Amino acid sequence: MATILMIIMIGLLLLGFPMMIPLTTAAVVGFVMMFDGFGQMGTFIQQMMGGIRPASLIAVPMFILAADIMTRGQSADRLINMVMAFIGHIKGGLAISTATSCTLFGAVSGSTQATVVAVGSPLRPKMLKAGYSDSFTLALIINASDIAFLIPPSIGMIIYGVISQTSIAELFIAGVGPGLLILFMFSLYCLFYAYKNNVPTEPKATWHQRALSVRDASWPLFFPVIIVGGIYGGIFSPTEAAAVCVLYAFLLEFIIFRSLKIGEIYKIAKSTGLITAVVFILVAVGNGFSWIISFAQIPQAILESVGVNEAGPVGVLVAICVAFFIACMFVDPIVVILVLTPIFAPAIQATGLDPVLVGVLITLQVAIGSATPPFGCDIFTAIAIFKRPYLEVIRGTPPFIFMLILAAGLIIAFPQIALFLRDLAFAD
């Protein structure tokens, strides 16, 4: 049955259907094969509804809405100006500022696509004018934006936490260390690129200009303070933190900055509603699909056939990284998390791996795959936003993909990169 379901999904994808169609069709066909007809379809529908029932999922549309408000407003520009004021003058400073701005905006929005738009749109012209190649610039923006998948709030971590029943608060704090590690690696590469290509430096800002930039960025910088401080200070849950972020984003952009008008609320809400609908359909169908393959014991058969169950903890982590990395090169990240997480669940439990560590590695692989050819979703976001051809967008990505894979290897070798802050925050 596993082969038939795989053929159905790949075939429909190649025919150009949106991801929800192949996933739904494969799930329904699997159900019919397993129960000999549609007589018990109500059970399948119950499983689908169960997938979107967890209260934690309410955080997803909330973070999407907050990110949409900030992308259309001034928050990103203010963060960018502050970063540029402090490090824009050093060698490679503009490129490092781009990576740092992506990290900061990721800590505000939790969305890679929103980060590509909000940070890439103003900084790409500046980098081109400064002498950076377009292929390097595009690759940096795409891959640095993926740090948003690791830095809280992370929509990918929320989906994984719901599917695996892992603490979302622990996942959030565990993503900080790997996110900062990747930022450091990207910054070193930007420095190397600038020296190698003799990229000129930007004018150094005065301390007065820096003080003004900090003042202007102070309001957006409160977003991560609200999220991290609120959750780990015991003030509110991750779901409540998402709601607070929406309120704060509204107050910031509509009242304090006055960058948006009340009439734009409809457009923002409509955009958020459409994205949320797609996400929740995928989550519902993915849960039904996961139930079917689990009921048919397909995960156990697959893992046994490739010998993962005998591989040990490190072998299981490597297998997870490879599977998620390859899958996200072709399929939407949310779908990959929904489908593959249940498949590896038996091996994770059998080897006693920390589900938080697994979640961080899965989120990292999802981020890498999202920016990797041939079909990484962030690649097509960049094509649509910057109006550049496919080959030009992907030309500069190999060094960044190598660094991301190296980061995954370091996390496997030294798990405390991800777990140190978690253990510190949740110490008994």
N, C-alpha and C positions, 0 to 999 in steps of 0.2 A: 504493500500500500504506500509506503514511503516514496518509492520510485514514481508511482503514478501521480502522487500529489506534487512532487518536485517538477515533473514534466508539465503538469497543468500550470503551475506558477510561472515557470520559465517561459513556456509557450505564450501565455497571455501577456507577460511583460514584453516579450519580443514583438508582439503585435501592437504594442503601444498603449495598452490599457493602464489607467492609473492603479497604484498599488492596492487599493482597497478591493478592486475587482478580482485579481488573481488570488488574493488571500481569502476572500469570501468564497469564491468558487471552489478552491481547494478544500476549504473547511467543510462546505456542504457536501462535496463529493466524498470526502473522507467519512462524514457522518452517514451518508446513504450506504456506503460500502460496509460500514461497521454494523449498522442496525437494519440492513436490508430494506430500505425505503424511508419514506418521510413520516411514518406513523408517530415517531417520538421526537419530531422536530422541536416540540415545546421545550424539551430538555436542553437542546442546543441553544435555543433563544435565552433560556434562563442563564446558561453559562456566559453568553454574550453580555447580558445585562449585569451579571455579577462582576464582569470585568471593569465596568465603569461605576460601580457602586461605592468603592472605597472613598471616604471623605478626603483623603490626601490628594486625590486627583483634582479637587477644586482649586488647588494651587496652580495648576497648569494654565487655565484661562486667565487667572489673575496675573501671573507673571507675563503672559503674552500681552495682556492689555497694558500693563505698566511699561513694558518694553516698547510697545507701539506708540504710547504717549511720548516717551522720552526720545524715541527716534525722530519724531516729527518736531520736537521742541529744541531747546538749547543745551540740554544736559551734556550731550556728547561734545559739543564745541567747547564748552567751559572746561571739561576734563582734559581735552586735547591741549588747550591753551596753557593749562597749568603744567602739564607734563613737558610741553615744549619750552616753557620758561625756565625749567630747571635743568634739563638734559639736552635740549635742542642744539646747544653750541658745541658739544663734544664731538669727536670723530664718530660718524655713524649715528649721531644723536637724533636725526630726523627719523631714521628707520627704527631706532630703539624706542623713540617716542611713540611711533605707530604701534609697535608690539605692546608697549606699556598701556597705551590708551585702549587697545583692544581688551587687555586684561581688566582694566578698571571698568570699562563699559560692560564687559561680561559679568563683573561683580554687581552691576546695576541691573542688567536686563536678563541674563541667563539664556540668551538666544544667540546662536552663531550668525544666523542670517541678519538679524537686527544689527549685530556688531559690524558685519561687512558693510552694511548700508551706512550706519551712523558714523563709523570711523573712516572707512575707506573713501567715502565720497569727498570729504574735505581734505584728506591727507594725500591721496594719490596724486592730485595735480601738484602739490608742493614737492613730493618726492621726485616726480618727473622733472620739475623745474630745477631741482637741486642736483640732478645728474644721475639719479638711479635709473636703471633700465626698467622698462614696463613689466617685463617678465618677472624680475625680482620683486618689484613693488606689488604686483598682483599676488604672487605666491606668498609674500609676507602677510598681506592683509588676510588672505584666505586662511592660512594656517594659524596665524596669531588669533584670529577670531574664534578658532576652535578651542582656545583656552577657556572661553565662556562655557563650554560643556563641563569643565572641571571646577571652576570657581563658583561658589554658591552665589545666587540660586541657579541650579542646573535642572532644566526640564527633563533631560535624559536620566538624571539620578532619581528624579521623582517617579518616572515610569518604571525604572528598575526596582526602586524601593517598594512600589505597589505590587509588582509581579512577584518579587522574591520575598516579600514581607520583611524587608530589612529597614531599620530605622533611617528615615530620611535625614534627620538631624545629624546622625553619625556620618552618613554619606557626604553631607554638605561640608562638614568640617574636615573630613578626610581628603577632599578634593583640593584643598588650599595648597598643601605641600607640593604635590605634583604640578599644579598650575604654576606656582612660582619657579619650580625647577625648569619647566619648559620655557618660561619667560627669560630666565637666566641664560639658557642655551641659545635661544633665538637672539638675545642681545649680543652674546659673544660672536655669533655668526655675522650679525649686522656690522659689528666693529671690524671683523676680518674683511668683509666685503668692501666696506668703505675705504680701508687702507689699501686693499688690493687694486681697487678701481680709482683711487685718488679722488674720492668724492669730497667736494669742499664742505666746510662746516658752516653752520648758520650763525648769525650775529648773537653774541651773548646778551641775555636779558639783564637789566639792572635789578637790584634787590627790590626797588620800588615796584617794578613791573611784576616781579615774582610775588610780592605781597598782594598786589591787586589780583593776580591770577588765582592765588589761593583763596582770596575772599570770594571771587566769582564762582570757584569750583566747590566751595564749602558745602553749599546746599546739596548738589548731586553726591558728594562724598558721604553724606549721611545715609545713603541707601544701604551700602554694606554694613554700616554701623547698626542700622535698624534691623537688618536681617540676621547678622551674626550675633550682635549684642542681645537682641530680643529673644532669639531662640535659645541661646546658651545661657542667657541670664534668667531663663525660666519665665519670661514675661508672656510669651505666646508661642504657639506651635508653628511649624513651617507653613501650614495652610493659613493661619491667621497672619503670619508675616507677609504672605503674598497679598492679602487684602489690605494690610497697612501700606504696602508698597504702592498699590494702586491709588490709595487716598493721597499718599505723599507725592506721587508723580502728578496727580491732578492739581494739587495745591501749588506745586512747583511751577508747572508749565502754564497753567491757566490763570493763576492769581499772582504769584510772586514774580516770575519772569515775564508773564503776559505774552508768551511766544505763540500761544494758540488761542483761538476764539471758540466760544461755546458752540458755535455752529459746526465745528469740526468733530464734535463728539460723535455724531451719527456715523461719519466715515470711519472713525477709529473703532467704534463698537462693531460696525459691520465687518471690518477687516478681521478683528479679533474673533468674532463669531464664526466666520468662515474657516479660519485656521483651527479654531477649537473643535468645530464640527468634524473636520477631517481627522484630527488627532483622536477624538473620542470614538469615531467609527473604527479607526485602526486598532485602538485599544480593545474595543468590544469584540471585534472579529478575531483579533489576535488571541484574546482570552479563550474564545470558543475553539480556535485552532489548537491552542496549547492543550486544552482539555482533551480534544480528540486524540492528538498524538500521544499524550500521557496515558489515556485510557487504553490505547492500542499498544502501549509499551514500546513505542518507536524509539524514544531517547535511549532506553537501555540497550536496544538492539544495535543502534548506531554506535554508541560508545563502546560496546563490546566488540563490534566488528573492526574498529580501528585501534583497539587496545588501549583506550584512554583510561579505563578503570584500573589497569595495572601500572599506569605511568607514574603514580605518586603525585604529591601536591604540586611540585614544580612542573611536571609534565602536563598536568591538568591545566595549570595557568597558561602555559605556552600554547596548548591546544585551543583554549578559550580565546587567547589573543589572536591567533592565526585565523580561527573561524570567524570571529567578529570583524576583523580587519578586512578579510576578503569579501564577506557578505555586504559590508557597508560601502564597498566600491561599486556595488550594483543596485542596492536596495535602500529604501528610506531607513534612516537609523532607528526610528521608533519601531518599525516593523521588525528589524533585526533583533532588537532587545526583546520584543514580545515573543518571537518565534524561537530564538536560540537559548534564551535564559532557561526555560523549562527543560530543554534538551540536556543541558549541562548540569542541571540541579542534582541528579543522582550522584554524579561524580564529585561535585562540590561537597555534598553531605558525606560521602564515603571517605573522602580524604581529610575531612575536618577543616577545610579552608575557612578563613574568616570571610563571611559574606560581604563585609564592608570593603575589604581589600579586593575581592572579586569585582564588586561594583565599580570601584575606582578604575580598575584595569579595563573593564568592559566599556565604561564611559570614555576612557582614553582611546580605545580602539575604535569606538564609534566616531570620535572626533577625527582620528586619523583617516578613517575610511571616507568620511564626509568631504575631505579635501583631496582625495586620491582619485586619479583617472581609473576607469573611463567615465563613471557616472556619479562621482561624489557630488552630493547636492549643493555644497557651497561653491563648487566650480560653476554650476549653472546660475547660481545667484550672482556671482561676479560677472559672468557673461551678460546677464540681463541688465545689471546696474551700470557696468562700465562700457558696454557695447564693444567688447573686444572678441576676436576669434578664439575658438576653443584651444587651438594649439598654442597660441600666445599665452593664454591663461595658465596652462599646465606646464609650460616650458621650465619655469623656475622652481617647481615644487619638489623635485627629488631631494635636495639637501634638507629641506624642512621635514619631509617624510622620514628621512634617515634619523634626524634628531628626535622625532617623536617616537620612532621605534626604539631608539637607544634609551629614551626616558622610560618606556615600558619595561625594557630589560633591567634598568636600574631599580625600578619599583619591585620587580619580581625578586631581584637579588637582595634588595634592602627594603623590606615591607614597611619599615618605620618611616620612610619618606611620606607614606600616606597615613600611617596609623599613629604617628607620634602625637599629633594634635588631637586626634580622636581619643586616644588613651588619656591625654592630659585633661581634656574637657569632660570626659565621662569617668574619671577616676572615682572609685568608691571612697 
